[in-house]
Amino acid sequence: MTEYANFRQRLDAVLRTRDVKQVQDFLIAERQWSPGQPADAEFAMWMMIGGSPALRDLHGRAREWLISHGHEADADAVLRKEKRQEGKQAKQGKKRGR
């Protein structure tokens, strides 16, 4: 397993907890963040959850959190690809059902 793949698996495991402090501590320990950075760690955490294919089951929660905190454009940007994929699958299912 590559170093990045290993890091990504560990990051996804920490993101799955949805515990901002754990995410922050992990990323500081991995030298990806500095103490106090980013300014809005909770926003960053939800954006990372929304951008992770491994956490697809949490994408709905990420969208809800982002929109309810005034980040609808960010939610659309990070989750747009998934939305398009779902639309394609629905259209294909309709075509097959004819």
C-alpha positions as CSV (number, residue, x, y, z in Angstrom):
1,M,0.0,0.0,0.0
2,T,1.3,3.4,-0.9
3,E,2.1,6.0,1.8
4,Y,-0.8,8.2,0.6
5,A,-3.3,5.3,0.5
6,N,-2.3,4.4,4.1
7,F,-2.8,8.1,5.2
8,R,-6.1,8.3,3.3
9,Q,-7.4,5.2,5.1
10,R,-6.4,6.5,8.5
11,L,-7.9,10.0,7.7
12,D,-11.2,8.4,6.6
13,A,-11.3,6.4,9.8
14,V,-10.9,9.6,11.8
15,L,-13.3,11.6,9.7
16,R,-15.9,8.8,10.2
17,T,-16.0,9.7,13.9
18,R,-17.2,13.2,13.0
19,D,-15.2,14.5,16.0
20,V,-13.6,17.8,15.0
21,K,-11.0,17.5,17.8
22,Q,-9.9,14.1,16.7
23,V,-9.7,15.2,13.1
24,Q,-7.8,18.3,14.1
25,D,-5.3,16.3,16.3
26,F,-4.8,13.7,13.6
27,L,-4.0,16.3,10.9
28,I,-1.7,18.3,13.2
29,A,0.1,15.1,14.1
30,E,0.4,14.3,10.4
31,R,1.7,17.8,9.7
32,Q,-1.1,18.6,7.4
33,W,-2.5,21.3,9.6
34,S,-1.0,23.7,12.1
35,P,-2.5,24.4,15.5
36,G,-5.4,26.9,15.0
37,Q,-5.5,26.2,11.3
38,P,-7.8,26.1,9.5
39,A,-9.9,28.8,11.2
40,D,-13.1,26.7,10.8
41,A,-12.0,23.1,11.4
42,E,-15.6,21.9,11.5
43,F,-16.3,23.3,8.1
44,A,-13.1,21.7,6.8
45,M,-14.0,18.3,8.3
46,W,-17.4,18.3,6.6
47,M,-15.9,19.3,3.3
48,M,-13.4,16.4,3.6
49,I,-16.2,14.0,4.4
50,G,-18.2,15.2,1.4
51,G,-15.1,14.8,-0.8
52,S,-14.2,11.3,0.3
53,P,-15.6,8.4,-1.9
54,A,-15.0,6.1,1.1
55,L,-17.4,8.0,3.2
56,R,-20.3,8.1,0.7
57,D,-22.7,7.0,3.4
58,L,-22.0,10.3,5.3
59,H,-22.4,12.5,2.2
60,G,-26.0,13.3,3.1
61,R,-25.1,14.4,6.6
62,A,-22.2,16.5,5.1
63,R,-24.6,18.2,2.7
64,E,-27.1,18.9,5.5
65,W,-24.4,20.3,7.8
66,L,-22.9,22.5,5.1
67,I,-26.2,23.9,3.9
68,S,-27.5,24.5,7.5
69,H,-24.3,26.5,8.2
70,G,-24.5,28.7,5.1
71,H,-22.2,26.7,2.8
72,E,-24.7,25.6,0.1
73,A,-22.4,26.6,-2.8
74,D,-19.5,24.6,-1.2
75,A,-21.9,21.6,-0.6
76,D,-22.9,21.8,-4.3
77,A,-19.2,22.0,-5.4
78,V,-17.9,19.1,-3.4
79,L,-21.0,16.8,-3.8
80,R,-21.9,17.7,-7.4
81,K,-20.1,14.7,-8.9
82,E,-22.0,12.3,-6.7
83,K,-25.3,14.0,-7.6
84,R,-24.6,13.6,-11.3
85,Q,-23.7,10.0,-10.9
86,E,-27.0,9.3,-9.1
87,G,-28.8,11.1,-11.9
88,K,-27.1,9.0,-14.6
89,Q,-27.9,5.8,-12.7
90,A,-31.6,6.7,-12.3
91,K,-31.8,7.5,-16.1
92,Q,-30.1,4.2,-17.0
93,G,-32.5,2.4,-14.7
94,K,-35.5,4.0,-16.4
95,K,-34.2,3.1,-19.8
96,R,-33.8,-0.5,-18.8
97,G,-37.3,-0.6,-17.3
98,R,-38.9,0.2,-20.6
